[in-house]
């Protein structure tokens, strides 16, 4: 089965994390994934083209925020629990301020 | 006396704040200003050209993070206390994770 590359959280810097979160589309994605469930991109109802959405997911994946699980021709997205271990409370604080 | 434009914090979005913080130089500036004092740019010992530093200060000013007080030919920089009222705990969290 195809598997996407996900960074070791130790290699993700705070700058990279903040930069990934500092975008309106990516923040909307994170908010929608904060229900703790896996979602397909199309379910999230983000008003951008599929290619743009895919680009934002890649940025979030590279920053350790999002896990992407391919299944056949679909991709399931969820927040990585390890992100909160790497940056305790950051995502909670950001979501609280949204 | 010359006075620079500083945004009303109500107009600063979380995205803009996170985006301003998501840069290594700007995060270094914020860390150095977190002593609560006013500093001239040159005091901060950030290893970039003066023009680059000035650009980063402008980004931080536009995001409501930094107050810049011109005095003659010098500029004094400090963190804006209102930022923490707008985004309670965000800067504290970011500084804690640095």
N, CA and C atoms of all chains as a GROMACS GRO file, in nm:
protein
  588
    1UNK      N    1   0.084  -0.121   0.000
    1UNK     CA    2   0.000   0.000   0.000
    1UNK      C    3   0.088   0.125   0.000
    2UNK      N    4   0.048   0.220  -0.080
    2UNK     CA    5   0.113   0.349  -0.091
    2UNK      C    6   0.115   0.417   0.046
    3UNK      N    7   0.226   0.479   0.081
    3UNK     CA    8   0.234   0.548   0.209
    3UNK      C    9   0.308   0.679   0.190
    4UNK      N   10   0.251   0.785   0.238
    4UNK     CA   11   0.314   0.916   0.220
    4UNK      C   12   0.418   0.938   0.327
    5UNK      N   13   0.516   1.020   0.294
    5UNK     CA   14   0.620   1.052   0.389
    5UNK      C   15   0.571   1.153   0.493
    6UNK      N   16   0.587   1.117   0.618
    6UNK     CA   17   0.552   1.209   0.726
    6UNK      C   18   0.676   1.238   0.809
    7UNK      N   19   0.702   1.362   0.842
    7UNK     CA   20   0.825   1.392   0.914
    7UNK      C   21   0.823   1.339   1.057
    8UNK      N   22   0.944   1.307   1.104
    8UNK     CA   23   0.961   1.282   1.246
    8UNK      C   24   0.936   1.416   1.316
    9UNK      N   25   0.852   1.417   1.417
    9UNK     CA   26   0.816   1.544   1.480
    9UNK      C   27   0.937   1.615   1.541
   10UNK      N   28   1.039   1.540   1.579
   10UNK     CA   29   1.159   1.603   1.635
   10UNK      C   30   1.225   1.696   1.534
   11UNK      N   31   1.200   1.669   1.406
   11UNK     CA   32   1.265   1.749   1.301
   11UNK      C   33   1.182   1.872   1.263
   12UNK      N   34   1.062   1.884   1.318
   12UNK     CA   35   0.976   1.998   1.285
   12UNK      C   36   1.007   2.113   1.381
   13UNK      N   37   1.040   2.228   1.324
   13UNK     CA   38   1.069   2.344   1.408
   13UNK      C   39   0.940   2.419   1.441
   14UNK      N   40   0.948   2.501   1.545
   14UNK     CA   41   0.834   2.586   1.582
   14UNK      C   42   0.802   2.683   1.468
   15UNK      N   43   0.906   2.734   1.403
   15UNK     CA   44   0.886   2.825   1.290
   15UNK      C   45   0.804   2.757   1.180
   16UNK      N   46   0.841   2.634   1.150
   16UNK     CA   47   0.769   2.561   1.045
   16UNK      C   48   0.623   2.537   1.084
   17UNK      N   49   0.602   2.506   1.210
   17UNK     CA   50   0.466   2.482   1.259
   17UNK      C   51   0.383   2.610   1.250
   18UNK      N   52   0.438   2.721   1.297
   18UNK     CA   53   0.364   2.848   1.296
   18UNK      C   54   0.338   2.894   1.154
   19UNK      N   55   0.438   2.876   1.069
   19UNK     CA   56   0.424   2.915   0.930
   19UNK      C   57   0.313   2.833   0.862
   20UNK      N   58   0.307   2.704   0.895
   20UNK     CA   59   0.202   2.619   0.837
   20UNK      C   60   0.064   2.663   0.885
   21UNK      N   61   0.056   2.705   1.010
   21UNK     CA   62  -0.074   2.745   1.067
   21UNK      C   63  -0.114   2.886   1.024
   22UNK      N   64  -0.017   2.965   0.978
   22UNK     CA   65  -0.044   3.105   0.946
   22UNK      C   66  -0.101   3.127   0.806
   23UNK      N   67  -0.205   3.056   0.775
   23UNK     CA   68  -0.270   3.068   0.645
   23UNK      C   69  -0.420   3.040   0.665
   24UNK      N   70  -0.506   3.119   0.604
   24UNK     CA   71  -0.650   3.103   0.633
   24UNK      C   72  -0.707   2.968   0.592
   25UNK      N   73  -0.664   2.916   0.479
   25UNK     CA   74  -0.716   2.785   0.434
   25UNK      C   75  -0.665   2.674   0.526
   26UNK      N   76  -0.537   2.681   0.559
   26UNK     CA   77  -0.481   2.574   0.644
   26UNK      C   78  -0.541   2.578   0.784
   27UNK      N   79  -0.567   2.700   0.832
   27UNK     CA   80  -0.630   2.711   0.964
   27UNK      C   81  -0.773   2.656   0.960
   28UNK      N   82  -0.840   2.677   0.849
   28UNK     CA   83  -0.976   2.623   0.835
   28UNK      C   84  -0.971   2.469   0.832
   29UNK      N   85  -0.874   2.416   0.760
   29UNK     CA   86  -0.858   2.269   0.754
   29UNK      C   87  -0.835   2.215   0.895
   30UNK      N   88  -0.743   2.278   0.968
   30UNK     CA   89  -0.709   2.231   1.103
   30UNK      C   90  -0.832   2.237   1.193
   31UNK      N   91  -0.908   2.345   1.182
   31UNK     CA   92  -1.029   2.358   1.264
   31UNK      C   93  -1.127   2.244   1.234
   32UNK      N   94  -1.142   2.214   1.106
   32UNK     CA   95  -1.236   2.109   1.069
   32UNK      C   96  -1.188   1.969   1.108
   33UNK      N   97  -1.056   1.952   1.110
   33UNK     CA   98  -1.001   1.822   1.152
   33UNK      C   99  -0.996   1.808   1.304
   34UNK      N  100  -1.022   1.918   1.373
   34UNK     CA  101  -1.006   1.915   1.520
   34UNK      C  102  -1.117   1.834   1.588
   35UNK      N  103  -1.208   1.778   1.510
   35UNK     CA  104  -1.308   1.688   1.570
   35UNK      C  105  -1.246   1.552   1.600
   36UNK      N  106  -1.118   1.536   1.560
   36UNK     CA  107  -1.048   1.412   1.594
   36UNK      C  108  -1.076   1.297   1.498
   37UNK      N  109  -1.158   1.321   1.397
   37UNK     CA  110  -1.192   1.216   1.302
   37UNK      C  111  -1.103   1.223   1.177
   38UNK      N  112  -1.106   1.117   1.099
   38UNK     CA  113  -1.043   1.117   0.966
   38UNK      C  114  -1.143   1.171   0.864
   39UNK      N  115  -1.095   1.256   0.776
   39UNK     CA  116  -1.182   1.312   0.673
   39UNK      C  117  -1.116   1.305   0.536
   40UNK      N  118  -1.199   1.287   0.435
   40UNK     CA  119  -1.151   1.310   0.298
   40UNK      C  120  -1.154   1.460   0.274
   41UNK      N  121  -1.066   1.507   0.187
   41UNK     CA  122  -1.060   1.650   0.158
   41UNK      C  123  -1.194   1.707   0.116
   42UNK      N  124  -1.265   1.633   0.032
   42UNK     CA  125  -1.392   1.683  -0.021
   42UNK      C  126  -1.497   1.705   0.088
   43UNK      N  127  -1.486   1.628   0.195
   43UNK     CA  128  -1.582   1.642   0.307
   43UNK      C  129  -1.567   1.774   0.380
   44UNK      N  130  -1.448   1.832   0.370
   44UNK     CA  131  -1.419   1.947   0.456
   44UNK      C  132  -1.483   2.076   0.407
   45UNK      N  133  -1.531   2.073   0.283
   45UNK     CA  134  -1.603   2.187   0.227
   45UNK      C  135  -1.519   2.315   0.233
   46UNK      N  136  -1.394   2.305   0.190
   46UNK     CA  137  -1.307   2.422   0.183
   46UNK      C  138  -1.317   2.476   0.040
   47UNK      N  139  -1.338   2.606   0.029
   47UNK     CA  140  -1.370   2.663  -0.102
   47UNK      C  141  -1.246   2.696  -0.185
   48UNK      N  142  -1.169   2.595  -0.216
   48UNK     CA  143  -1.054   2.612  -0.306
   48UNK      C  144  -1.049   2.495  -0.403
   49UNK      N  145  -0.973   2.510  -0.509
   49UNK     CA  146  -0.959   2.403  -0.607
   49UNK      C  147  -0.891   2.282  -0.542
   50UNK      N  148  -0.918   2.165  -0.596
   50UNK     CA  149  -0.862   2.041  -0.542
   50UNK      C  150  -0.709   2.046  -0.537
   51UNK      N  151  -0.648   2.102  -0.641
   51UNK     CA  152  -0.501   2.107  -0.644
   51UNK      C  153  -0.447   2.200  -0.534
   52UNK      N  154  -0.519   2.309  -0.510
   52UNK     CA  155  -0.479   2.402  -0.404
   52UNK      C  156  -0.494   2.336  -0.268
   53UNK      N  157  -0.605   2.265  -0.250
   53UNK     CA  158  -0.629   2.196  -0.123
   53UNK      C  159  -0.519   2.093  -0.098
   54UNK      N  160  -0.483   2.022  -0.203
   54UNK     CA  161  -0.380   1.920  -0.193
   54UNK      C  162  -0.246   1.983  -0.152
   55UNK      N  163  -0.217   2.098  -0.208
   55UNK     CA  164  -0.094   2.170  -0.174
   55UNK      C  165  -0.094   2.209  -0.026
   56UNK      N  166  -0.209   2.256   0.024
   56UNK     CA  167  -0.217   2.294   0.165
   56UNK      C  168  -0.202   2.173   0.257
   57UNK      N  169  -0.260   2.060   0.215
   57UNK     CA  170  -0.245   1.938   0.295
   57UNK      C  171  -0.098   1.895   0.300
   58UNK      N  172  -0.028   1.911   0.190
   58UNK     CA  173   0.114   1.875   0.188
   58UNK      C  174   0.193   1.963   0.286
   59UNK      N  175   0.161   2.093   0.287
   59UNK     CA  176   0.229   2.184   0.380
   59UNK      C  177   0.203   2.142   0.524
   60UNK      N  178   0.078   2.108   0.554
   60UNK     CA  179   0.043   2.065   0.690
   60UNK      C  180   0.107   1.931   0.725
   61UNK      N  181   0.116   1.844   0.626
   61UNK     CA  182   0.183   1.714   0.649
   61UNK      C  183   0.331   1.735   0.677
   62UNK      N  184   0.395   1.820   0.598
   62UNK     CA  185   0.539   1.846   0.616
   62UNK      C  186   0.570   1.918   0.748
   63UNK      N  187   0.470   1.986   0.802
   63UNK     CA  188   0.489   2.055   0.930
   63UNK      C  189   0.448   1.966   1.048
   64UNK      N  190   0.411   1.842   1.018
   64UNK     CA  191   0.379   1.748   1.125
   64UNK      C  192   0.241   1.765   1.184
   65UNK      N  193   0.159   1.850   1.123
   65UNK     CA  194   0.027   1.878   1.180
   65UNK      C  195  -0.074   1.771   1.140
   66UNK      N  196  -0.064   1.727   1.015
   66UNK     CA  197  -0.168   1.640   0.960
   66UNK      C  198  -0.110   1.506   0.914
   67UNK      N  199  -0.186   1.399   0.941
   67UNK     CA  200  -0.151   1.268   0.889
   67UNK      C  201  -0.241   1.237   0.771
   68UNK      N  202  -0.182   1.186   0.664
   68UNK     CA  203  -0.261   1.153   0.545
   68UNK      C  204  -0.248   1.004   0.517
   69UNK      N  205  -0.362   0.936   0.515
   69UNK     CA  206  -0.364   0.792   0.493
   69UNK      C  207  -0.432   0.762   0.360
   70UNK      N  208  -0.354   0.724   0.260
   70UNK     CA  209  -0.415   0.690   0.131
   70UNK      C  210  -0.486   0.555   0.142
   71UNK      N  211  -0.598   0.547   0.076
   71UNK     CA  212  -0.674   0.421   0.074
   71UNK      C  213  -0.735   0.411  -0.065
   72UNK      N  214  -0.677   0.326  -0.147
   72UNK     CA  215  -0.722   0.318  -0.286
   72UNK      C  216  -0.696   0.453  -0.352
   73UNK      N  217  -0.799   0.508  -0.411
   73UNK     CA  218  -0.783   0.638  -0.479
   73UNK      C  219  -0.818   0.754  -0.386
   74UNK      N  220  -0.852   0.723  -0.261
   74UNK     CA  221  -0.890   0.828  -0.168
   74UNK      C  222  -0.779   0.856  -0.067
   75UNK      N  223  -0.785   0.972  -0.005
   75UNK     CA  224  -0.692   1.004   0.104
   75UNK      C  225  -0.772   1.048   0.225
   76UNK      N  226  -0.736   0.991   0.338
   76UNK     CA  227  -0.799   1.029   0.464
   76UNK      C  228  -0.703   1.118   0.544
   77UNK      N  229  -0.756   1.225   0.600
   77UNK     CA  230  -0.673   1.324   0.670
   77UNK      C  231  -0.715   1.333   0.816
   78UNK      N  232  -0.616   1.345   0.902
   78UNK     CA  233  -0.647   1.366   1.044
   78UNK      C  234  -0.533   1.444   1.108
   79UNK      N  235  -0.559   1.501   1.224
   79UNK     CA  236  -0.453   1.569   1.298
   79UNK      C  237  -0.362   1.464   1.361
   80UNK      N  238  -0.232   1.492   1.363
   80UNK     CA  239  -0.138   1.397   1.424
   80UNK      C  240  -0.131   1.423   1.575
   81UNK      N  241  -0.161   1.322   1.655
   81UNK     CA  242  -0.156   1.342   1.801
   81UNK      C  243  -0.014   1.379   1.848
   82UNK      N  244   0.087   1.333   1.775
   82UNK     CA  245   0.226   1.361   1.814
   82UNK      C  246   0.259   1.510   1.807
   83UNK      N  247   0.181   1.585   1.728
   83UNK     CA  248   0.208   1.729   1.718
   83UNK      C  249   0.194   1.795   1.855
   84UNK      N  250   0.095   1.750   1.930
   84UNK     CA  251   0.073   1.810   2.061
   84UNK      C  252   0.181   1.767   2.161
   85UNK      N  253   0.243   1.653   2.135
   85UNK     CA  254   0.355   1.614   2.223
   85UNK      C  255   0.478   1.698   2.191
   86UNK      N  256   0.494   1.732   2.064
   86UNK     CA  257   0.609   1.812   2.022
   86UNK      C  258   0.593   1.958   2.065
   87UNK      N  259   0.472   2.012   2.049
   87UNK     CA  260   0.444   2.152   2.084
   87UNK      C  261   0.322   2.155   2.177
   88UNK      N  262   0.343   2.120   2.303
   88UNK     CA  263   0.229   2.103   2.394
   88UNK      C  264   0.143   2.231   2.405
   89UNK      N  265   0.017   2.213   2.376
   89UNK     CA  266  -0.078   2.322   2.395
   89UNK      C  267  -0.087   2.421   2.281
   90UNK      N  268   0.001   2.412   2.184
   90UNK     CA  269   0.000   2.512   2.077
   90UNK      C  270  -0.129   2.506   1.994
   91UNK      N  271  -0.161   2.387   1.949
   91UNK     CA  272  -0.280   2.373   1.863
   91UNK      C  273  -0.407   2.406   1.943
   92UNK      N  274  -0.411   2.363   2.066
   92UNK     CA  275  -0.526   2.394   2.153
   92UNK      C  276  -0.542   2.544   2.166
   93UNK      N  277  -0.432   2.614   2.187
   93UNK     CA  278  -0.436   2.759   2.202
   93UNK      C  279  -0.484   2.824   2.072
   94UNK      N  280  -0.430   2.780   1.960
   94UNK     CA  281  -0.468   2.838   1.831
   94UNK      C  282  -0.617   2.813   1.803
   95UNK      N  283  -0.663   2.693   1.830
   95UNK     CA  284  -0.805   2.661   1.806
   95UNK      C  285  -0.896   2.741   1.900
   96UNK      N  286  -0.848   2.762   2.020
   96UNK     CA  287  -0.925   2.841   2.119
   96UNK      C  288  -0.939   2.987   2.072
   97UNK      N  289  -0.838   3.036   2.002
   97UNK     CA  290  -0.838   3.177   1.960
   97UNK      C  291  -0.908   3.199   1.826
   98UNK      N  292  -0.940   3.091   1.758
   98UNK     CA  293  -1.004   3.104   1.626
   98UNK      C  294  -1.143   3.166   1.633
   99UNK      N  295   0.638   6.520   1.608
   99UNK     CA  296   0.725   6.402   1.603
   99UNK      C  297   0.664   6.297   1.509
  100UNK      N  298   0.749   6.237   1.431
  100UNK     CA  299   0.712   6.131   1.338
  100UNK      C  300   0.648   6.016   1.417
  101UNK      N  301   0.543   5.961   1.362
  101UNK     CA  302   0.478   5.849   1.430
  101UNK      C  303   0.441   5.744   1.326
  102UNK      N  304   0.477   5.621   1.352
  102UNK     CA  305   0.447   5.516   1.256
  102UNK      C  306   0.305   5.465   1.276
  103UNK      N  307   0.248   5.413   1.169
  103UNK     CA  308   0.113   5.360   1.176
  103UNK      C  309   0.114   5.221   1.243
  104UNK      N  310   0.034   5.208   1.345
  104UNK     CA  311   0.018   5.079   1.412
  104UNK      C  312  -0.128   5.036   1.400
  105UNK      N  313  -0.154   4.912   1.365
  105UNK     CA  314  -0.293   4.870   1.346
  105UNK      C  315  -0.370   4.864   1.477
  106UNK      N  316  -0.498   4.888   1.464
  106UNK     CA  317  -0.588   4.859   1.575
  106UNK      C  318  -0.587   4.706   1.590
  107UNK      N  319  -0.568   4.658   1.710
  107UNK     CA  320  -0.555   4.513   1.727
  107UNK      C  321  -0.681   4.436   1.686
  108UNK      N  322  -0.796   4.503   1.693
  108UNK     CA  323  -0.920   4.436   1.650
  108UNK      C  324  -0.915   4.397   1.503
  109UNK      N  325  -0.832   4.468   1.427
  109UNK     CA  326  -0.823   4.442   1.283
  109UNK      C  327  -0.719   4.335   1.248
  110UNK      N  328  -0.645   4.290   1.347
  110UNK     CA  329  -0.543   4.189   1.321
  110UNK      C  330  -0.604   4.051   1.335
  111UNK      N  331  -0.590   3.970   1.232
  111UNK     CA  332  -0.644   3.834   1.237
  111UNK      C  333  -0.542   3.738   1.298
  112UNK      N  334  -0.594   3.624   1.344
  112UNK     CA  335  -0.506   3.520   1.398
  112UNK      C  336  -0.411   3.471   1.289
  113UNK      N  337  -0.460   3.462   1.167
  113UNK     CA  338  -0.376   3.419   1.055
  113UNK      C  339  -0.258   3.514   1.039
  114UNK      N  340  -0.286   3.642   1.044
  114UNK     CA  341  -0.180   3.742   1.026
  114UNK      C  342  -0.078   3.731   1.140
  115UNK      N  343  -0.128   3.711   1.260
  115UNK     CA  344  -0.039   3.699   1.376
  115UNK      C  345   0.051   3.576   1.364
  116UNK      N  346  -0.010   3.462   1.329
  116UNK     CA  347   0.068   3.338   1.317
  116UNK      C  348   0.168   3.348   1.204
  117UNK      N  349   0.124   3.408   1.094
  117UNK     CA  350   0.212   3.423   0.980
  117UNK      C  351   0.332   3.512   1.015
  118UNK      N  352   0.308   3.617   1.092
  118UNK     CA  353   0.417   3.706   1.134
  118UNK      C  354   0.515   3.632   1.225
  119UNK      N  355   0.461   3.544   1.309
  119UNK     CA  356   0.548   3.471   1.403
  119UNK      C  357   0.620   3.353   1.336
  120UNK      N  358   0.569   3.309   1.222
  120UNK     CA  359   0.624   3.191   1.156
  120UNK      C  360   0.745   3.219   1.070
  121UNK      N  361   0.842   3.284   1.127
  121UNK     CA  362   0.966   3.316   1.054
  121UNK      C  363   1.080   3.318   1.157
  122UNK      N  364   1.194   3.258   1.124
  122UNK     CA  365   1.300   3.245   1.225
  122UNK      C  366   1.354   3.379   1.275
  123UNK      N  367   1.368   3.475   1.186
  123UNK     CA  368   1.422   3.606   1.227
  123UNK      C  369   1.320   3.678   1.316
  124UNK      N  370   1.195   3.675   1.273
  124UNK     CA  371   1.092   3.746   1.351
  124UNK      C  372   1.072   3.681   1.488
  125UNK      N  373   1.084   3.549   1.492
  125UNK     CA  374   1.071   3.481   1.621
  125UNK      C  375   1.190   3.517   1.711
  126UNK      N  376   1.305   3.533   1.652
  126UNK     CA  377   1.423   3.573   1.730
  126UNK      C  378   1.403   3.715   1.785
  127UNK      N  379   1.350   3.803   1.701
  127UNK     CA  380   1.323   3.941   1.745
  127UNK      C  381   1.226   3.940   1.864
  128UNK      N  382   1.118   3.864   1.848
  128UNK     CA  383   1.015   3.859   1.952
  128UNK      C  384   1.074   3.805   2.082
  129UNK      N  385   1.156   3.703   2.069
  129UNK     CA  386   1.219   3.645   2.189
  129UNK      C  387   1.305   3.750   2.260
  130UNK      N  388   1.380   3.826   2.182
  130UNK     CA  389   1.470   3.925   2.243
  130UNK      C  390   1.391   4.043   2.302
  131UNK      N  391   1.276   4.075   2.242
  131UNK     CA  392   1.194   4.183   2.296
  131UNK      C  393   1.110   4.137   2.416
  132UNK      N  394   1.109   4.007   2.440
  132UNK     CA  395   1.021   3.956   2.546
  132UNK      C  396   1.071   3.991   2.686
  133UNK      N  397   1.183   4.062   2.695
  133UNK     CA  398   1.228   4.111   2.826
  133UNK      C  399   1.144   4.232   2.869
  134UNK      N  400   1.053   4.276   2.780
  134UNK     CA  401   0.963   4.384   2.816
  134UNK      C  402   1.024   4.523   2.803
  135UNK      N  403   1.146   4.530   2.756
  135UNK     CA  404   1.213   4.659   2.741
  135UNK      C  405   1.201   4.710   2.596
  136UNK      N  406   1.232   4.839   2.577
  136UNK     CA  407   1.245   4.895   2.444
  136UNK      C  408   1.389   4.873   2.396
  137UNK      N  409   1.402   4.835   2.270
  137UNK     CA  410   1.536   4.813   2.215
  137UNK      C  411   1.549   4.877   2.078
  138UNK      N  412   1.668   4.925   2.048
  138UNK     CA  413   1.699   4.962   1.910
  138UNK      C  414   1.731   4.833   1.835
  139UNK      N  415   1.706   4.834   1.705
  139UNK     CA  416   1.731   4.714   1.625
  139UNK      C  417   1.874   4.663   1.640
  140UNK      N  418   1.968   4.754   1.640
  140UNK     CA  419   2.110   4.715   1.645
  140UNK      C  420   2.146   4.642   1.775
  141UNK      N  421   2.072   4.672   1.880
  141UNK     CA  422   2.099   4.607   2.011
  141UNK      C  423   2.063   4.459   2.010
  142UNK      N  424   1.975   4.423   1.918
  142UNK     CA  425   1.918   4.288   1.925
  142UNK      C  426   2.013   4.182   1.870
  143UNK      N  427   2.115   4.227   1.799
  143UNK     CA  428   2.218   4.135   1.750
  143UNK      C  429   2.159   4.024   1.663
  144UNK      N  430   2.072   4.063   1.571
  144UNK     CA  431   2.014   3.968   1.476
  144UNK      C  432   2.102   3.974   1.350
  145UNK      N  433   2.139   3.857   1.303
  145UNK     CA  434   2.239   3.850   1.195
  145UNK      C  435   2.180   3.865   1.055
  146UNK      N  436   2.119   3.980   1.031
  146UNK     CA  437   2.068   4.010   0.896
  146UNK      C  438   2.102   4.156   0.865
  147UNK      N  439   2.092   4.190   0.738
  147UNK     CA  440   2.118   4.328   0.697
  147UNK      C  441   2.014   4.422   0.759
  148UNK      N  442   2.052   4.546   0.777
  148UNK     CA  443   1.964   4.646   0.837
  148UNK      C  444   1.829   4.655   0.762
  149UNK      N  445   1.836   4.652   0.628
  149UNK     CA  446   1.713   4.665   0.549
  149UNK      C  447   1.621   4.544   0.571
  150UNK      N  448   1.682   4.428   0.584
  150UNK     CA  449   1.604   4.306   0.609
  150UNK      C  450   1.540   4.312   0.747
  151UNK      N  451   1.617   4.358   0.843
  151UNK     CA  452   1.567   4.370   0.980
  151UNK      C  453   1.448   4.466   0.983
  152UNK      N  454   1.464   4.576   0.913
  152UNK     CA  455   1.359   4.677   0.907
  152UNK      C  456   1.231   4.618   0.846
  153UNK      N  457   1.248   4.539   0.743
  153UNK     CA  458   1.134   4.472   0.680
  153UNK      C  459   1.062   4.380   0.779
  154UNK      N  460   1.141   4.305   0.856
  154UNK     CA  461   1.080   4.215   0.955
  154UNK      C  462   1.007   4.294   1.064
  155UNK      N  463   1.065   4.406   1.105
  155UNK     CA  464   0.998   4.490   1.206
  155UNK      C  465   0.865   4.543   1.152
  156UNK      N  466   0.863   4.577   1.025
  156UNK     CA  467   0.739   4.626   0.964
  156UNK      C  468   0.632   4.517   0.965
  157UNK      N  469   0.672   4.395   0.932
  157UNK     CA  470   0.577   4.283   0.935
  157UNK      C  471   0.522   4.262   1.076
  158UNK      N  472   0.610   4.270   1.175
  158UNK     CA  473   0.566   4.252   1.314
  158UNK      C  474   0.478   4.368   1.360
  159UNK      N  475   0.510   4.487   1.313
  159UNK     CA  476   0.427   4.605   1.346
  159UNK      C  477   0.288   4.590   1.283
  160UNK      N  478   0.283   4.551   1.158
  160UNK     CA  479   0.155   4.536   1.088
  160UNK      C  480   0.069   4.422   1.146
  161UNK      N  481   0.134   4.330   1.212
  161UNK     CA  482   0.060   4.220   1.275
  161UNK      C  483   0.026   4.252   1.421
  162UNK      N  484   0.058   4.373   1.464
  162UNK     CA  485   0.022   4.415   1.599
  162UNK      C  486   0.111   4.361   1.708
  163UNK      N  487   0.221   4.296   1.670
  163UNK     CA  488   0.308   4.234   1.770
  163UNK      C  489   0.403   4.336   1.832
  164UNK      N  490   0.452   4.426   1.749
  164UNK     CA  491   0.560   4.516   1.793
  164UNK      C  492   0.519   4.663   1.780
  165UNK      N  493   0.558   4.741   1.878
  165UNK     CA  494   0.539   4.887   1.871
  165UNK      C  495   0.675   4.949   1.838
  166UNK      N  496   0.672   5.045   1.745
  166UNK     CA  497   0.798   5.111   1.706
  166UNK      C  498   0.784   5.260   1.736
  167UNK      N  499   0.876   5.308   1.818
  167UNK     CA  500   0.873   5.449   1.858
  167UNK      C  501   0.997   5.520   1.802
  168UNK      N  502   0.976   5.602   1.698
  168UNK     CA  503   1.090   5.677   1.643
  168UNK      C  504   1.130   5.788   1.739
  169UNK      N  505   1.258   5.808   1.749
  169UNK     CA  506   1.310   5.917   1.835
  169UNK      C  507   1.432   5.973   1.764
  170UNK      N  508   1.414   6.089   1.703
  170UNK     CA  509   1.522   6.144   1.621
  170UNK      C  510   1.550   6.050   1.506
  171UNK      N  511   1.673   6.008   1.491
  171UNK     CA  512   1.708   5.916   1.382
  171UNK      C  513   1.702   5.770   1.427
  172UNK      N  514   1.665   5.750   1.553
  172UNK     CA  515   1.662   5.612   1.604
  172UNK      C  516   1.519   5.561   1.615
  173UNK      N  517   1.506   5.429   1.621
  173UNK     CA  518   1.375   5.369   1.644
  173UNK      C  519   1.386   5.274   1.763
  174UNK      N  520   1.291   5.286   1.853
  174UNK     CA  521   1.284   5.196   1.968
  174UNK      C  522   1.172   5.095   1.946
  175UNK      N  523   1.200   4.969   1.974
  175UNK     CA  524   1.104   4.861   1.949
  175UNK      C  525   1.067   4.791   2.079
  176UNK      N  526   0.940   4.759   2.091
  176UNK     CA  527   0.895   4.682   2.207
  176UNK      C  528   0.774   4.598   2.168
  177UNK      N  529   0.744   4.498   2.250
  177UNK     CA  530   0.623   4.419   2.227
  177UNK      C  531   0.502   4.501   2.269
  178UNK      N  532   0.394   4.491   2.193
  178UNK     CA  533   0.271   4.564   2.228
  178UNK      C  534   0.191   4.483   2.331
  179UNK      N  535   0.165   4.541   2.446
  179UNK     CA  536   0.088   4.467   2.548
  179UNK      C  537  -0.052   4.432   2.497
  180UNK      N  538  -0.107   4.513   2.408
  180UNK     CA  539  -0.243   4.487   2.356
  180UNK      C  540  -0.250   4.356   2.278
  181UNK      N  541  -0.136   4.311   2.227
  181UNK     CA  542  -0.137   4.187   2.150
  181UNK      C  543  -0.188   4.072   2.238
  182UNK      N  544  -0.146   4.073   2.363
  182UNK     CA  545  -0.188   3.965   2.453
  182UNK      C  546  -0.335   3.977   2.492
  183UNK      N  547  -0.389   4.098   2.483
  183UNK     CA  548  -0.533   4.112   2.509
  183UNK      C  549  -0.612   4.060   2.388
  184UNK      N  550  -0.557   4.082   2.269
  184UNK     CA  551  -0.624   4.036   2.147
  184UNK      C  552  -0.618   3.884   2.133
  185UNK      N  553  -0.499   3.829   2.161
  185UNK     CA  554  -0.478   3.683   2.149
  185UNK      C  555  -0.421   3.631   2.282
  186UNK      N  556  -0.509   3.618   2.382
  186UNK     CA  557  -0.459   3.584   2.516
  186UNK      C  558  -0.377   3.456   2.519
  187UNK      N  559  -0.257   3.469   2.568
  187UNK     CA  560  -0.173   3.352   2.590
  187UNK      C  561  -0.096   3.302   2.469
  188UNK      N  562  -0.123   3.359   2.352
  188UNK     CA  563  -0.056   3.307   2.231
  188UNK      C  564   0.096   3.330   2.236
  189UNK      N  565   0.135   3.452   2.264
  189UNK     CA  566   0.278   3.484   2.264
  189UNK      C  567   0.349   3.412   2.378
  190UNK      N  568   0.282   3.402   2.491
  190UNK     CA  569   0.339   3.329   2.606
  190UNK      C  570   0.365   3.184   2.566
  191UNK      N  571   0.266   3.124   2.499
  191UNK     CA  572   0.280   2.985   2.456
  191UNK      C  573   0.394   2.969   2.356
  192UNK      N  574   0.400   3.059   2.260
  192UNK     CA  575   0.505   3.052   2.157
  192UNK      C  576   0.643   3.068   2.221
  193UNK      N  577   0.656   3.162   2.312
  193UNK     CA  578   0.785   3.186   2.378
  193UNK      C  579   0.824   3.066   2.466
  194UNK      N  580   0.723   3.005   2.526
  194UNK     CA  581   0.748   2.888   2.611
  194UNK      C  582   0.800   2.771   2.527
  195UNK      N  583   0.754   2.762   2.401
  195UNK     CA  584   0.790   2.649   2.315
  195UNK      C  585   0.922   2.672   2.240
  196UNK      N  586   0.972   2.792   2.244
  196UNK     CA  587   1.094   2.827   2.169
  196UNK      C  588   1.217   2.753   2.222
   0.00000   0.00000   0.00000
